[in-house]
Amino acid sequence: MTGRQLNLGVTVRYKQGLRLRVGVVAVLSVYSGMAWADATTPAPTTMKPIKVTAQKVEQALQDVPATVEVVSGEQIELRQIDSLEQLGKQLNGVSIGSYTGSQPRIFIRGIGDMTDLKNKRVAVYVDGVPQLDAAMQDVLLGGNVERVEVLKGPQGTLYGRNASAGVINIVTRRPDDHAISVSAGWGQRHAKRLTFNAQSGVFDDRLRFGVDAGVMEGDGVLKNVANGSQGKLDAYERRNVGFKLEADASADTQLRLTARHFNDRTPAYLQTYVDPQTLQPIKLRNLMMAFASMGSATRAGDLNFYEVERNLEGDTRTRGRALTFQVSHDFGGVKLNATTAWQRSKQEMRTDVDYSADPSFFYNFDPYTNDHRQLSQEVQLVGKRDKLDWQAGVYAYRDQTLNTNRFGNSFGTQYQDTRYQTSGWAGFGQLDYRLAPQWTLVAGVRYQKDHQRFTDVYKNKPEISRQDTSTTYKLAANYEWRPDNVVFLNVATGYTPGGVNTNPQMVNGSPTGPYLTYGHETSRNVELGMKGVLQDPALSYAVSLYQTRIHDQQLMVLPDTQIKNVGRTRYRGLELELGYQFARSWSLNAGYALNQSRVEQSFEAVAIGKAVPLAPLYTAKLGLQYQGAVADGTRLTARLDWNRTGRFYANSANSIGQGSYDLMDVSARLDFKQWWLKLNVNNVFNKRYYQLIAANSPVNGLTSAVYGQPRSVMLTAGASF
């Protein structure tokens, strides 16, 4: 290996005889999840250790016996990541799509959700608070973000329900400076982006506060061929404001209060029908026959890419607010952390659910409303004694979602007024024991009880309820074979509670059946990995092999459109991350994630032995970054990112799917003494692709898709004082 070239080969064999050889030849550095020296000052060719709170205590990344990917706030700002969907493009083995602008569908290692947004498999946390409603997940990312930690594999011990695939942990910046910053951006399709951040302190900085605000708006790209409108259907507006107050009540006690408010107007359903074999966008007619399960729709012509047809364009309007109060007190040897959080969001959607302008049939949400509120409390004790680090805690939550819906359609107007309530509590603990200077053993356990209740208020039907209990565990070993370099092995379990279907069973194409309950789902993961940081050469790396099994899997069963426990799946994979800083100003990162999924049990015989739908076979990423002085008092940061997504299937028979595709992004920023100028170009070559394809959507026998984002250009200027 020369001083500027790294060759690494990894060979993996599975039982079925699959053989993979990964070769990486790199002239590289800073991986977005592998932090390097400070981004604003010249750096020697060395690496800085990363601190994370993935296990709810601050520790070095190498001390966490699991795969954790970190995206720094500097990279989020440089690449202008404003949503979870954009974040997913930067992560290894993670894919995030959306039917609408405020309800992301998140998949980690091929495991995620398409239908049930109440009982999810990927948990999203913001500053230690779970986002139980999908509408809250995306908008809170638009604040002042310090870093995003992605924990892969089941995290049931510390995070509980809805973390059977992993956790996205968003950490916002704390007010620890005296500064004001502003920025304004302009881009294609009338895009505008304004941000404001201010932080300061009084009483010798014992009382600190910060304020951040942001406005984003712009037109879309979709053309509605039914009325000729351009860019209206997928236009967007996002407005966020946040306030943070921190106080040192004493040398041992810290208080923190956080408040956020957002007001969004995002696209509603953006699907178009596609030919299941060629993926050509198409028009359909005679949809009444398909929706009533009495026949098939007929093809009425083709559409161009980025064209749809709608007789109702509509949008999704979401307004929300959140309040969090946190207390930390050091008793001397034992530290108490308590988090109390309240959130409320209200979403109103008007949209064309039949995705067409069929003159003989229509089916619209007009409107569909979702009024959600939640309250949660967690109390944690953390201690250290000799060779033992420990933590124990209790967690309790309660949330409620009110749905009031008006379905206008050719069968006559239908009304729905329902109430969905969940509550529960949990006790958890974890021990980290240093068996020897190089060996650490980790054991954790959690007991959780959940109660879910559903009431059809409009039809005045009796309450339907479901209760679940679970015990999840984690066992792990960490071996530090050299400073800051470890090998780890872990076995962990996850849990997704059961619930009640929020729509009645379809009978002869009409929602006239009962509301069915379904049971809980469990997962177990075994993972072997190695990660670390080397200073000569300046290299960071992470390699892991894993196998995850999901039992009693919750699947949407057609044609009665009910979630049932009818599945068992297995996922096996390899993940590789490399960062190599080969010069003072140059850096490069590389990532590769292979995921081999297999359906072992299903209500569909054709699915057994096939790959799990919507799970890409692999993802690959490569990024090159330059950072250095170009003139006296002027610094340039320039970055080129290439992302490749492998083939994925849209149906259980693996007969419908999309081949691999490549995206290229460019980011460049010039920093002057007090102000800066930044250019972002995403999807440089304007690649046409689908971010999501769904078979049997919206009804059995039809295939729909959501267009991927076209090329976008934005120029941003900012200043700091």
Disulfide bonds with the S-S distance in Angstrom:
none
